């Protein structure tokens, strides 16, 4: 269990910090918001990230990746969270590539993973069907038909799904909604006939898509893994994504905290710096303690992925629940400590608050993960 970064990982983190601050500051998100971009990120930024090798950072070398590990990717995502940098790292590299690596055939892995590692191919995972996270949906169906399959149904929230080159659709082949058994994974081209996409923009200005599948006929080769065998690789991919999203959320919370402390040192009221008020010092101290606790949990969870530890599911839920709570706490306190200006669009603080509210619901709320953590621990 490594709770500190090694020299290579620290260097990578410094590189990522410089990149995001110079190439993808918060102003980039503002520009995307103003332009109502359905893609959700700038392709030129994504290509620059690919030039740094980040699209293949966790993929094995045999598929063109760097095999650098999730501790390194977590450091990148943390720095990206500091500038609210939008990219398909989570959807394509963490979730999409993990599903292909775990469930795909040798041919599928050889065909798709090098393209993902080079940044030529982006993948989005179509999972959610309602307003709340549900890893076991039931309204999108995959039915065997002759030597192929027929896919039908809708997905309500597909992160980075509008511009994705390929979709990995989580469909039900047996059982009913809420059951872990009976799920299948199937690959669908982003421009497949019978597929309809509607762009969606959420409160934090991140892009997604609502997608409908109108009895799409797919060949047998589109199946990813075994029919009705999609749950184990899906759960692993979700846990990796929850931890990586937590790393991004931690970065956002840390940036928000540091900006707030700087403001407390500068803002004067009644002729003194407001940072001298004991009540504000106590609130800042509480945030600092919670951030340090969360940092340790996130690093432990990232280590668990790299070390393939058996407690990965528990740590994924623990990390996501803590990151949800601390991001909400810090952004709420930041807005209050900044006063009225904290809720204006002039300051970036409000953008961090919006991101926190959306990210806490993505891949599971605190309530979802506390319940899951208790279940996994046998309670």
BASEVO-593280 format. One record per atom (N, C-alpha, C): x, y, z. Coordinates in pm, whole numbers, plus 50000, padded with zeros to 5 digits. Layout:
N
XYZ ...
This chain:
379
500854988150000 500005000050000 500895012450000 500885020049890 501715031949877 500845044449895 501135052249999 500365064450024 501155076949986 502265074849915 503025086049859 503405082649716 503645092749635 504055090549497 505555088449489 505975079749398 507415078249378 507925089449289 509215089349259 509825100349186 509215102049046 509005091048976 508425091848841 506995097148845 506245092748943 504865097348956 504795112148994 505715116549078 505765130849113 506105139448991 507025134448910 507385141748788 506195142548693 505475131348681 504285131248596 503255141248647 503075141748779 502105150948836 502505165448810 503775168648821 504245182248793 504025185748646 504275176148558 504035178348415 502545180948389 501695172848452 500255174648436 499795188148490 500345192348603 499945205248661 500305216648566 501495216048510 501905226548416 501025226348291 500735214348242 499925213248121 498525219048143 497865214848248 496485219448270 496425234348300 497385239548371 497345253848404 497625262648283 498455257748190 498795265948073 497915262947953 497555250247933 496815246247814 495305245047838 494895241347959 493475238947987 493045245148119 493205258348134 492725264848255 491195264848259 490625270148366 489175270248381 488495277848267 489215287448208 488635295148097 488235286247980 488905274847963 488535265647854 487115260447875 486785257047999 485425252548029 484415263648001 484785275948034 483895287248008 483655288947858 484715286947778 484575288247633 483665277247576 483825265147626 482975254147581 481525256647620 481335262047739 479985265247785 479345275847697 480115286047664 479585296947581 479265292047441 480065282847388 479845277747253 478865266347247 478385261747364 477435250647372 477915238647289 479185235147310 479805224347232 479235210947273 478625203447180 478025190447216 479065179747247 480305181747198 481355171947223 481785172347370 481875184447426 482215185747567 483675188347595 484525187147495 485945190147512 486515194347378 487675200747379 488305205147255 489215194047204 489045190547077 489845179747020 491335182747022 491695195647006 493125199147009 493735196547146 492945198547253 493445195547388 493645180447404 492685172747354 492785158347364 493995153147288 494275158747171 495445154447095 496745157747167 496785169047234 497985172547312 498175162847427 497095158547489 497175148647596 497665135347542 497245132047419 497715119647357 499205120247326 499675131947287 501105133547259 501945131147384 501355133647500 502035130947626 501895116347668 501115108647592 500965094347620 499905090947721 499055100447756 498105098147865 496965088747826 496625088047698 495535078947658 495925064347676 497205061447681 497655047647698 498385045247828 498185054147924 499025053648044 498805041148128 497595035548127 497345023548209 497255010948125 497385012047993 497265000447907 498594992947897 498554979747879 499794971947867 500604976247745 501904974247753 502804978147645 502514970247517 502024958147530 501744949947410 500654956047323 499864965247380 498824971947303 499154986647280 500414989947291 500835003747264 500735013047383 500435007547501 500325015847620 501645017647692 501605025247800 502805027847880 502885018948003 501745012948042 501685004348161 502265011548283 501905024248296 502445032548404 501655030948533 500435026448522 499635023748642 498655034748676 497715031048764 496645040148802 497085050848900 498165048548972 498685059249058 499095071148972 499685068248857 500065079048766 498865085648704 497875077648659 496675083348600 495915091548704 495875086848828 495215094348933 495845108048955 497175108748944 497855121548958 497465131148846 497315125848725 496895134048612 495485139248634 494585130348673 493195134148692 493035144148807 493835142648911 493785152349021 494135166348971 495185167248891 495555180448838 494515185648740 493895176648663 492825180848575 491625186048652 491365180148769 490285184748853 490515198748905 491745202648918 492065216048967 491665226948868 491585223748741 491185233748641 489875229948573 489175219948628 487905215348572 488045211448425 489185205248392 489515202148253 488665190548201 487875192848097 487065182048039 487865174047937 487755160847944 488405151947848 487765138247857 487975129647757 487415116047763 488305105947835 489215110647921 490095101547993 489295091248073 488305095848148 487555086848233 486695077248152 485985082548054 485055074347978 485765064747883 486775069447813 487425061447710 488565052947765 489455059047843 490665052247888 490395043348009 489615048348105 489365040448226 488265030248203 487065034848170 485945025448157 485995017448028 486105024247914 486065017347786 487195007547769 488425012047790 489585003347770 489594991847870 489164994447993 489134983748093 488154972748053 486994976548003 486024966447960 486564958147843 487204964647749 487764957447635 488894948247680 489734953347769 490864945347818 490394933247897 489324934947976 488854924148062 487934914247990 487094919447899 486064910847839 486304907747692 487104915847624 487254914247480 488024901847439 487754897347319 488524886347262 489914891447224 490814882247190 492164886247149 492094895347027 491204892246934 491064900546814 490534914446849 489544915146938 488994928146978 490034936547050 490814930247137 491854937647208 492924942847113 493354934447021 494404938446927 493924949246831 492644949246801 492094959146708 491814972546775 491304972246898 490784984446960 491754991147057 492464983447136 493284989547241 494424998147188 495164994047083 496195003047031 495625016246980 494415015646923 493785027946874 493375037046990 492935031047101 492615039047220 493885044947279 494945036947286 496205041547344 496815053147266 496605053347136 497155064147054 496235076247047 495015074747098 494065085747094 493265086346965 493455076746875 492715076646748 491265072546767 490995064946872 489655059746896 489185063847035 487975069147043 487365071947173 486175062747192 485995058447316 484935049047350 484135054747466 482825053247461 481965057047572 481145045047615 480855044147743 480095032947797 478665037447822 477725030947757 476305034147771 475715025047878 475525030547997 475065022748111 473765027948169 473755040748208 472645046148286 471355047348204 470225044548273 468925045548208 467955054348286 468355059048402 467475067448484 468215079448538 467625085548640 468215097648696 469295094548800 469345082248848 470315078448950 471155066648902 472355065848955 473285055248913 472715041448944 472725032848844 472265019148859 473145010148774 474005002148838 474914993548760 474244981548696 472964979148730 472264967548675 470964971848608 471044978648494 469834983848427 469014972648364 467794976348318 466954965948262 466114969848143 466274982148093 465394986747984 466034986347846 467294982647837 467954980747708 468244965947693 467754960147586 467794945547572 468634941147452 469334930247473 470094923847366 469564909747349 468984906947231 468334894147206 469034887047092 469334874247111 469954866347005 468954864646890 469484866146766 468614865046648 469444859246535 469234846546506 470024840046401 471474839146442 472364843946355 473794843846387 474264857146444 473334865446490 473684878346547 472774882146662 472594895146680 471794900246791 470974912246746 469934915246824 469144927246805 469194935346935 469564948046923 469694956947038 468604967447034 467894969047146 466834979147152 466784985247292 466354997947298 466235004647427 466825018547423 466965024647540 467485038347549 468455039447668 469375048747655 470295052347762 470175067347786 470005071147911 469695085047942 470915093747965 472015087848007 473205095748040 474435088047997 475015092147886 476235085747836 477325096447831 478195096347929 479255106347937 480145105647814 480365116947750 481185118047628 480635109447516 479345106347521 478775097047424 478445103147290 478295116447283 477845122447158 478905121147048 480175122647086 481245122546985 482045109546984 481695100047070 482485087747080 482455079846949 483595074446912 483685066346790 482965052946806 483045047346926 482375034846956 481695035647092 480615028147105 479905026947232 480005012547281 480195011047410 480044998047473 478724998647549 477754991447502 476404992147558 476204980747658 475744984547776 475384974647878 473914971447858 473644959147815 472274955047782 471894942647860 470604940647874 470114929047949 469714917947852 470264906047878 469934894347797 469134884147874 469024886148006 468244877248091 467974884348222 466954879748295 466644885748423 465944899148409 465914906648518 465214919448518 466054930148585 465604942548575 466334953948631 466654951748778 467894955248814 468314953648952 469054940848980 468984931248888 469694918548905 471074919348842 472074914448914 473444914848863 473634904948748 472914894048751 473064883948647 472274887948522 472754883348407 472014885148283 472424896948199 473494904148238 473944915648159 474954911448054 474874917947938 475824915647829 476424928947785 477614928047728 478294939947675 478394938447524 478074949147452 478094948447306 478694961247249 479494959847147 480144971147080 479254976346967 479074989446965 478244995746861 478995007746806 479045009146676 479675020846615 478885033446651 479595044446667 478945056846704 477995062146599 478175058046473 477275062446365 476445050946310 476215040846393 475455029046352 474045032946308 473575026846199 472195029046154 471225024246261 470205032146288 469235028746391 469565034446527 470685041246535 471115047446661 470825062446654 470185067846757 469855082046762 470465088346885 471195099346865 471855106346976 471245120146995 471045123847120 470615137247155 471645143047252 472285154247217 473275159947309 472625165347435 473335164047546 472865169147674 473995177147739 473635188247801 474605196347875 474095197948017 474925194448113 474495194548251 474915207448322 474525208648446 474725221048522 476205224848531 477085214748529 478515217648539 479155219548401 478335220748297 478765223148160 479465211148097 479395199448160 479925187248099 478905181747999 479425175347897 478555170447789 478305155447803 477115151547763 476735137447759 475735135847645 475155124147637 474175121747531 473105112147579 471905114347531 470835104547544 470815096647413 470805083547423 470965075247304 469845064847298 469265063447179 468225053447155 468725043247055 468365030747077 468725019746988 467425013646935 467195015346807 465935011246746 466114997946674 466024986846751 466154973346695 467344972246601 468504975846654 469734975446574 470214960946562 470464956746439 470994943346415 472514943846422 473094934746502 474534934346523 475064920346495 476264919246440 476854906046417 477334899946549 477594887046546 478064880046666 479384885946716 480194891446623 481494897146661 481364909946744 480154915646751 479954927746830 479884924846980 479644912347015 479534908647156 480904909747223 480944916447337 482194918147412 482174908347529 482954897747519 482914887447621 481784877647596 481344871247702 480294860947691 478914867147703 477954860947634 476554865047650 476134862747795 475534872947854 475104872847994 476284871948090 477484875348041 478664874848129 479304888448149 478504899048136 479074912548140 479284918248278 478704912348382 478754918548514 480164919248575 480954908448577 482274909448640 483184920148578 483344920548444 484184931348389 483574945148410 482244946048408 481584958948431 481864964048571 481774955348671 481994959648808 483434964248829 484394957348767 485784961648778 485984975248712 485424977048592 485564989848522 484915001248601 483754998648660 483075008748739 483895012448862 484485002548929 485285005549047 486515013849011 487165010348901 488315018348856 487875032648825 486735033948759 486235047248722 485825055248845 485215048748945 484835055649067 486055061349138 487105053449144 488335058049211 488975069449133 489025068049001 489635078548919 488815091348922 487485090148920 486645101948935 486875108249072 487045099849173 487365104949306 488655112949307 489665108349233 490925115749225 490705129449162 489885129949057 489575142848995 488825151849092 487855146249163 487075154049259 487955159249372 488895150949417 489815155349521 490635167249473 491095166749346 491845178049291 491015190749289 489745189449250 488865201149249 488645206749388 488445197849486 488245202349624 489495209149679 490655203549648 491905209349696 492135223249637 491865224749508 492025237749444 491055247849507 489835243749530 488825252549589 489245256749730 489785247449806 490255250349942 491395260549940 492365258349852 493525267349847 493125281349803 492195282249709 491725295449666 490985302449781 490255294849858 489515300749969 490455305650079 491475297750112 492445301950213 493165314650168 493525315350040 494165327549988 493235339550002 491945337349978 490975348249990 490845352650136 490875343150230 490805346650372 491995355150415 493125353250350 494335360850383 494325374950323 493475376950221 493465389850150 492285398650187 491115392750208 489885400450229 489875407050368 489575419950369 489515427350495 488065430650530 487765429750659 486455433650712 486665439450852 486025450450877 486215457551004 487685460851029 488405463250919 489795467550929 490805456450953 490385443850949 491325432750970 491075422150863 492065413650843 491915402450750 490905392450808 489975387750725 488955378750778 489545365350818 490735362250769 491405349950809 491805349950956 491765361551022 492095362351163 490905358651252 489705357251191 488525353651270 488595338851306 488475336051435 488665322251482 487635312651423 486405317451406 485365308651352 485725303951211 486275312851128 486675308950992 487905299950995 488795302351091 489965293651104 489545279351137 488555278051227 488085264751263 487465257651143 486695264851064 486065258750947 487115254750844 488135263250827 489215259850733 489995247650783 490195246750914 490925235250970 490165222250947 488845222850964 488035210850940 488155206350795 488105215850701 488265212350560 489615205950534 490675211550594 492025206350574 492125191850623 491565189250740 491605175650795 490875165950704 489695169650658 488925160950570 489645158450438 490315168650387 491065167150262 492225157450278 492935158250390 494055149250412 493595134750427 492475132850497 491915119350509 491525113950372 490865122250293 490425117950160 491605114850070 492655122850079 493855120349999 494425106550026 494505102650152 495035089550188 494175078350131 492855079950140 491955069550090 492055068349938 492135079549867 492235079249721 493535072549678 494655075849744 495925069649709 495895054649737 495285050749848 495175036549880 494325029349776 493245035749733 492375029549633 493075028349499 493825038449458 494585037649333 495625026449341 496265025149457 497225014249476 496545000749464 495314999849515 494584987049510 494334982649367 494094992249276 493914988649135 495214982949080 496314990049102 497594985649048 498034972249105 497714969949232 498144957649299 497134946349286 495984949249218 494914939349198 494484933049331 494254941649429 493904936949563 492444932749572 492174923549663 490824918249679 489864928449739 490404938549810 489534948549873 489234960349783 489494958849653 489244969849560 487794974849562 486774966049559 485404971149560 485084979649684 485534975149802 485284982949922 485964996449916 487204996649871 487945009249864 487355018549760 486825012949651 486195021449550 484995028749608 484155021649683 482985027949743 483385037549854 484385033849933 484865042750039 485415055649979 486235054349876 486835066149814 485775075149750 484835069249677 483825077449611 482925084449713 482525077549820 481695083849922 482425095449990 483695093350024 484455104050090 484675115849997 484995112949870 485215123749775 483925131549751 482795124549745 481505131449735 481335141349850 481575136349971 481325144450090 482285156350100 483575153850074 484535164650093 484415175149983 484085170949861 483925180649752 482705189549779 481635183549828 480445191449861 480725200849978 481425195750080 481755204050196 482615216050157 483695213450084 484645224150052 484035234549960 483275230149860 482685239949769 481605248249839 480845242049927 479825249650001 480475259850093 481515255750163 482225264950253 482915275950173 483455272450057 484135282449974 483185293549931 481975289549888 480985299449848 480625308449966 480405302650083 480035310550201 481145319950245 482385315050244 483495323250290 483835334450192 483515332450065 483705343149968 482585353549977 481495349850043 480375359150054 479565359549926 478875370549903 477985371849789 478665369649656 479935373749645 480635372349517 480885357649484 480785348949585 481045334749564 480035328049474 478835333749463 477805327649379 477665334649244 478525344349216 478485351149088 479325343548986 479035345648860 479795338948754 481175345148735 481395356348799 482705362948788 483805354348848 483495347348956 484465338749022 484315324348975 485425316948977 485395302848937 484795293849045 484665299049167 484195290849278 482845284449246 481955292149186 480645286749151 480715275349053 481715275448964 481895264548868 482325251748939 483175253249042 483585241649120 482395235949197 481535244649249 480365240049322 479445232049230 479225237049107 478375229849013 478985216348977 480295216248958 480955203548926 480815193649040 480905198549163 480785189449277 479405183149283 478375191149255 477015185849265 476735175449159 477315176849042 477105166948937 477985154648958 479235156748996 480165145549014 479755136449129 479115142149233 478685133849345 477615123749304 476855126849199 475825117749152 476365107949048 477415111648979 477985103148875 478625090748937 478275079048887 478815066248932 478505063249078 477495069749133 477045066249267 477155077349368 476045080349433 476015090549539 476635084849666 476765093249768 477315088649897 476415078049958 475105079849949 474185069950003 474325056449934 474455056749801 474635044349725 475885037049772 476985044349788 478255037849820 478375033949967 477705041150056 477685036650196 476935023450209 475835022550138 475055010150139 475864998750077 476535001449966 477334991149899 478514986949988 479154996650051 480294993550138 479864984550253 478734987950313 478214979650424 477894965450377 477284964450259 476954951150205 478204942950177 479214949450117 480454942350086 481174937750213 480994945350321 481644941750448 480804932050531 479654927850477 478834917750542 477834922750641 477534935850638 476544941250731 475144940750673 
